[in-house]
Amino acid sequence: MAGHGPSASQVLGRVTLVTGKEEYLSARTVAAVRHAIRAHDPEAEVADSPAGDLTPAALADMSSPSLFSSTRCVVVTALEDASDEVADGLVDYAAAPVEEVALVLVHSGGAKGSGVLTRLRKLAAVTEVKSAEVKYARDFVSFVAAEFAVQGARATPEATDFLVQAVGQDLRSLSAAVHQLGNDFPDQQIGIDEVKRYFGGRAEAKSFAVADHAFGGRAAPALEELRWALDGGTAPVLVTSAFAGGARGIARYLGAPRGLREADLARELGVPPWKVKTIRDQSRGWSDDGIGAAVQAVARADADIKGAAHDAAYTLERLVLTVTGLRNPR
C-alpha cells in the first residue's frame, strides 16, 4: 500500500493498521491514505490524535461522519498507549466501520499494546501494513531497489548499492535520491555513472573508494582519493569505518566454505550478490595473516583518530600504505 498508494475505495469504510518500528515508512503509509481521501474528496476532514489522549467520547466523535463533509480520515497514533476503554472502542468500531470514514491506527512496534493488535487482526475490515525495521546494509539496498521499481525506473545492482554507500542509511534521503534519479533518467537504465554524477561527492562514497583502492593494492589512487576526501570535508572516522568494512568482507570471504553458490556466498559475506566479485578480486592478494594484520592496523588508526593523538591525515595516509603493503601481489 505504501508503494503506489491506496485508492479511496481501499481505505474508506475500512481500518488501515500500520505496525512496526520504521517511522518513515509508517508516516508514508499514513500520508498515502490521507492523499487518497483528499483526492477523492477535497473537502474531506482529517483528524489526528495520539491514542493516549483519546477518550471513548472523543473517539466516537472523531469516527462519526462529519456534519460538514461526506468523508473523513481519522489517524490515531501510538496505539500502544490507548487505555483499555479506548482499545475496546476501537475494536468495536473496526468490527463495523462507517462507510464514509477511513480510520488509520498506528502502532510503533514492540510488545506494549500487542493485545489490541491481535484482536484487530482477526477483523475482516482491517488491512495491516507493516513498517519493518530496516537495519542491515542489504535491507537498505533492497529498499532502494523497491523504490526504483515503484518509480518505474530501472537501475543496475551496482548503482543501487553505490547509492546506499553515497547517501547513507536514512530512508527519507534515499527515497528522495531515487525520486530525483527516476525523474531525471526516466527512459534509461540508471548505472553507477549516473549515481556518481549526482551523489559521488558524498563523504561515505569517497571513503569506500579509498578503501577499495587500498585493499586492491593500489596505493597511488588510494592516496589521491584520500586527499580529495579530506579536502572535501570527509570525517576521518568515515574512512576508518570503510576500511573496517573492507577488511571484514575479505576476512569473511577467506573463511567462507568453498563451493558455495553466488547467492549463498553473498549471504555469508553480508553483501549484495554483485559485490562478491569485488571482494573475490581483492581477496586474491590476501592471506589470513595479512588480513589479520590489516584488521589490527585499521583498529589502531581508528583509535588514534578518535583519541586525537595524531594528525588525522598522517594517520590515514599511514593506514593506506600499511594496508597496501600487507597485500601480496600475485
C-alpha positions as CSV (number, residue, x, y, z in Angstrom):
1,M,0.0,0.0,0.0
2,A,2.9,2.4,0.7
3,G,4.2,2.0,-2.8
4,H,1.8,3.5,-5.4
5,G,-0.6,4.3,-2.6
6,P,-4.1,3.1,-2.0
7,S,-7.3,4.2,-3.7
8,A,-10.1,5.8,-1.6
9,S,-12.2,2.7,-2.1
10,Q,-9.5,0.6,-0.4
11,V,-9.5,2.7,2.8
12,L,-13.0,4.2,3.2
13,G,-15.2,2.1,5.4
14,R,-12.1,0.1,6.5
15,V,-9.4,0.3,9.1
16,T,-5.7,0.6,8.0
17,L,-3.5,-0.8,10.7
18,V,0.1,0.4,10.4
19,T,2.6,-1.6,12.6
20,G,6.4,-1.5,13.0
21,K,9.3,0.5,14.2
22,E,10.3,2.2,10.9
23,E,8.8,5.6,11.5
24,Y,9.4,6.9,8.0
25,L,7.6,4.0,6.4
26,S,4.7,4.4,8.8
27,A,4.4,8.1,8.2
28,R,4.5,7.5,4.4
29,T,1.6,5.0,4.7
30,V,-0.4,7.5,6.7
31,A,0.3,10.2,4.1
32,A,-0.8,7.9,1.3
33,V,-4.1,7.2,2.9
34,R,-4.7,11.0,3.5
35,H,-3.8,11.7,-0.1
36,A,-6.3,9.1,-1.3
37,I,-9.0,10.6,0.7
38,R,-8.2,14.2,-0.3
39,A,-8.0,13.1,-4.0
40,H,-11.5,11.5,-3.6
41,D,-13.0,14.5,-1.7
42,P,-11.0,17.7,-1.5
43,E,-13.4,18.9,1.3
44,A,-12.7,15.8,3.4
45,E,-11.9,16.4,7.1
46,V,-8.7,15.0,8.5
47,A,-8.4,14.4,12.3
48,D,-5.3,13.2,14.2
49,S,-4.8,12.2,17.8
50,P,-2.4,10.2,19.9
51,A,-4.2,7.2,21.3
52,G,-3.2,8.2,24.9
53,D,-5.1,11.5,24.6
54,L,-8.4,9.8,23.4
55,T,-11.4,9.2,25.5
56,P,-14.3,7.0,24.3
57,A,-16.4,10.1,23.7
58,A,-13.7,11.8,21.6
59,L,-13.2,8.6,19.7
60,A,-16.9,8.3,18.9
61,D,-16.9,12.0,17.8
62,M,-13.8,11.5,15.6
63,S,-15.1,8.4,13.9
64,S,-18.6,9.6,13.1
65,P,-19.4,11.0,9.7
66,S,-18.9,14.8,9.6
67,L,-21.7,17.2,9.6
68,F,-19.8,19.4,7.1
69,S,-18.3,16.8,4.8
70,S,-19.3,13.4,3.4
71,T,-15.9,11.8,4.1
72,R,-13.4,11.8,6.9
73,C,-9.9,10.5,7.6
74,V,-9.1,9.7,11.2
75,V,-5.5,8.9,12.2
76,V,-4.8,7.5,15.7
77,T,-1.0,7.3,16.5
78,A,0.8,5.5,19.3
79,L,-1.9,2.9,19.5
80,E,0.1,1.1,22.2
81,D,-0.8,3.9,24.6
82,A,-4.6,3.5,24.3
83,S,-6.5,3.0,27.5
84,D,-8.4,-0.3,27.8
85,E,-11.7,1.6,27.2
86,V,-10.4,3.2,24.0
87,A,-8.8,0.0,22.8
88,D,-12.2,-1.8,23.3
89,G,-13.9,1.1,21.5
90,L,-11.5,0.8,18.5
91,V,-12.0,-2.9,18.2
92,D,-15.8,-2.5,18.4
93,Y,-15.6,0.2,15.7
94,A,-13.4,-1.9,13.5
95,A,-15.9,-4.7,13.6
96,A,-18.4,-2.4,11.8
97,P,-16.7,0.6,10.3
98,V,-18.5,3.7,8.9
99,E,-18.5,3.8,5.1
100,E,-17.6,7.4,4.8
101,V,-14.7,7.2,7.3
102,A,-11.1,6.0,6.7
103,L,-9.6,5.0,10.1
104,V,-5.8,4.6,10.4
105,L,-4.3,3.1,13.5
106,V,-0.5,3.4,14.0
107,H,1.3,1.1,16.4
108,S,5.0,1.8,17.0
109,G,6.1,-1.9,17.3
110,G,7.2,-3.7,20.5
111,A,5.2,-5.7,23.0
112,K,3.2,-2.9,24.5
113,G,-0.4,-2.9,23.2
114,S,0.1,-6.2,21.4
115,G,-3.3,-7.5,22.7
116,V,-5.3,-4.9,20.8
117,L,-3.3,-5.8,17.6
118,T,-4.2,-9.5,18.0
119,R,-7.9,-8.6,18.2
120,L,-7.8,-6.1,15.3
121,R,-6.0,-8.6,13.0
122,K,-9.0,-11.0,13.3
123,L,-11.4,-8.5,11.8
124,A,-12.3,-8.6,8.1
125,A,-12.3,-4.8,7.7
126,V,-8.7,-4.4,9.0
127,T,-5.8,-4.2,6.5
128,E,-2.4,-4.3,8.1
129,V,0.6,-2.5,6.6
130,K,3.9,-3.5,8.2
131,S,6.8,-1.0,8.5
132,A,9.5,-3.5,9.2
133,E,12.7,-2.0,10.7
134,V,15.5,-1.6,8.1
135,K,18.7,-2.5,9.9
136,Y,21.2,-4.3,7.7
137,A,23.1,-3.0,4.6
138,R,21.4,-5.5,2.3
139,D,18.0,-4.3,3.6
140,F,18.8,-0.7,2.6
141,V,19.8,-1.9,-0.8
142,S,16.5,-3.9,-1.1
143,F,14.6,-0.7,-0.1
144,V,16.3,1.3,-2.8
145,A,15.7,-1.3,-5.4
146,A,12.0,-1.4,-4.4
147,E,11.8,2.4,-4.6
148,F,13.2,2.4,-8.1
149,A,10.6,-0.2,-9.1
150,V,7.8,1.9,-7.6
151,Q,9.1,4.9,-9.6
152,G,9.0,2.7,-12.8
153,A,12.8,3.3,-13.1
154,R,15.5,0.8,-13.9
155,A,18.8,0.7,-12.0
156,T,21.7,-1.7,-12.0
157,P,22.6,-3.6,-8.8
158,E,25.9,-1.6,-8.7
159,A,24.1,1.7,-8.9
160,T,21.6,0.7,-6.2
161,D,24.4,-0.4,-3.8
162,F,26.5,2.7,-4.5
163,L,23.5,5.0,-3.8
164,V,23.3,3.5,-0.3
165,Q,27.0,4.0,0.2
166,A,26.8,7.5,-1.0
167,V,23.6,8.8,0.6
168,G,23.8,6.8,3.8
169,Q,21.2,4.8,5.8
170,D,18.4,7.4,6.1
171,L,15.3,6.2,4.3
172,R,13.9,9.7,3.7
173,S,17.1,10.8,2.0
174,L,17.4,7.5,0.0
175,S,13.8,7.8,-1.2
176,A,14.4,11.5,-2.3
177,A,17.6,10.4,-4.2
178,V,15.7,7.7,-6.0
179,H,12.9,10.1,-6.9
180,Q,15.4,12.6,-8.3
181,L,17.2,9.9,-10.4
182,G,14.0,8.4,-11.6
183,N,12.7,11.8,-12.7
184,D,16.0,12.8,-14.5
185,F,16.6,9.4,-16.2
186,P,13.0,8.2,-17.0
187,D,13.7,6.2,-20.1
188,Q,17.1,4.7,-19.5
189,Q,18.8,2.2,-17.1
190,I,20.4,4.1,-14.3
191,G,24.0,2.9,-13.8
192,I,26.7,3.7,-11.4
193,D,28.0,6.6,-13.5
194,E,24.6,8.4,-13.2
195,V,24.6,7.9,-9.5
196,K,28.2,9.1,-9.1
197,R,27.4,12.2,-11.2
198,Y,24.7,13.2,-8.7
199,F,25.9,11.7,-5.4
200,G,29.6,10.7,-5.9
201,G,30.9,13.6,-3.9
202,R,29.2,12.3,-0.7
203,A,31.6,11.6,2.1
204,E,30.6,7.9,2.6
205,A,31.2,7.2,-1.1
206,K,34.6,8.8,-1.1
207,S,35.6,6.7,2.0
208,F,34.6,3.5,0.2
209,A,36.6,4.5,-2.8
210,V,39.8,4.9,-0.7
211,A,39.3,1.6,1.0
212,D,38.6,-0.3,-2.3
213,H,41.8,1.0,-3.8
214,A,43.8,0.2,-0.7
215,F,42.6,-3.4,-0.4
216,G,43.1,-3.8,-4.1
217,G,46.8,-2.9,-3.6
218,R,46.5,0.4,-5.5
219,A,48.4,2.9,-3.2
220,A,48.6,5.9,-5.5
221,P,44.9,6.1,-6.4
222,A,44.0,5.4,-2.7
223,L,46.2,8.3,-1.5
224,E,44.7,10.6,-4.2
225,E,41.2,9.7,-3.3
226,L,42.1,10.2,0.4
227,R,43.3,13.7,-0.2
228,W,40.2,14.6,-2.2
229,A,38.0,13.1,0.5
230,L,39.7,15.0,3.4
231,D,39.9,18.3,1.4
232,G,36.2,17.9,0.7
233,G,35.4,17.7,4.4
234,T,35.0,13.9,4.8
235,A,35.3,12.9,8.5
236,P,38.3,10.7,9.1
237,V,36.2,8.3,11.1
238,L,34.2,7.5,8.0
239,V,37.4,6.4,6.3
240,T,38.4,4.1,9.0
241,S,34.8,2.7,9.1
242,A,35.1,2.0,5.3
243,F,38.4,0.2,5.9
244,A,36.9,-1.9,8.7
245,G,34.1,-2.9,6.4
246,G,36.5,-3.8,3.6
247,A,38.7,-5.9,6.0
248,R,35.6,-7.7,7.3
249,G,34.4,-8.6,3.8
250,I,37.8,-10.1,2.8
251,A,38.2,-11.9,6.1
252,R,34.7,-13.5,5.8
253,Y,35.5,-14.5,2.1
254,L,38.7,-16.2,3.1
255,G,36.9,-18.1,5.9
256,A,33.8,-19.0,3.8
257,P,33.2,-22.6,2.8
258,R,34.4,-23.3,-0.8
259,G,31.9,-24.2,-3.5
260,L,29.0,-22.0,-2.3
261,R,26.7,-20.6,-4.9
262,E,27.0,-16.9,-5.5
263,A,23.7,-16.1,-3.7
264,D,24.7,-18.2,-0.7
265,L,28.2,-16.6,-0.6
266,A,26.7,-13.1,-0.7
267,R,24.5,-14.1,2.4
268,E,27.6,-15.5,4.1
269,L,29.5,-12.2,3.5
270,G,26.5,-10.0,4.2
271,V,26.8,-8.1,0.9
272,P,24.7,-7.8,-2.3
273,P,25.5,-10.5,-4.8
274,W,27.3,-8.2,-7.3
275,K,29.7,-7.2,-4.6
276,V,31.0,-10.7,-4.2
277,K,33.1,-10.3,-7.4
278,T,34.8,-7.2,-6.0
279,I,35.7,-9.0,-2.7
280,R,36.8,-12.1,-4.6
281,D,39.2,-10.0,-6.8
282,Q,40.5,-8.2,-3.7
283,S,41.0,-11.3,-1.7
284,R,43.3,-12.9,-4.3
285,G,46.2,-10.8,-2.8
286,W,45.4,-11.6,0.8
287,S,46.4,-14.3,3.2
288,D,44.8,-15.0,6.6
289,D,47.8,-13.5,8.4
290,G,47.8,-10.4,6.1
291,I,44.1,-9.6,6.6
292,G,44.6,-10.2,10.4
293,A,47.4,-7.6,10.4
294,A,45.2,-5.2,8.3
295,V,42.3,-5.5,10.8
296,Q,44.7,-4.6,13.6
297,A,46.1,-1.6,11.6
298,V,42.6,-0.3,11.0
299,A,41.8,-0.6,14.7
300,R,44.9,1.3,15.7
301,A,44.2,4.1,13.1
302,D,40.6,4.3,14.4
303,A,41.8,4.6,18.0
304,D,44.4,7.2,17.1
305,I,41.8,9.3,15.3
306,K,39.2,9.1,18.0
307,G,41.8,9.8,20.6
308,A,43.1,12.8,18.7
309,A,46.6,11.5,19.4
310,H,47.9,12.0,15.9
311,D,47.3,14.2,12.9
312,A,44.3,12.5,11.1
313,A,45.6,13.0,7.6
314,Y,49.0,11.4,8.5
315,T,47.3,8.6,10.3
316,L,45.1,7.7,7.3
317,E,48.0,8.0,4.8
318,R,50.0,5.6,7.0
319,L,46.9,3.3,7.1
320,V,46.7,3.3,3.3
321,L,50.4,2.5,2.9
322,T,50.2,-0.2,5.6
323,V,47.2,-1.9,4.1
324,T,48.6,-1.8,0.5
325,G,52.0,-3.1,1.8
326,L,50.3,-6.1,3.6
327,R,48.7,-7.3,0.4
328,N,50.8,-9.9,-1.5
329,P,50.8,-9.1,-5.3
330,R,50.1,-12.3,-7.3
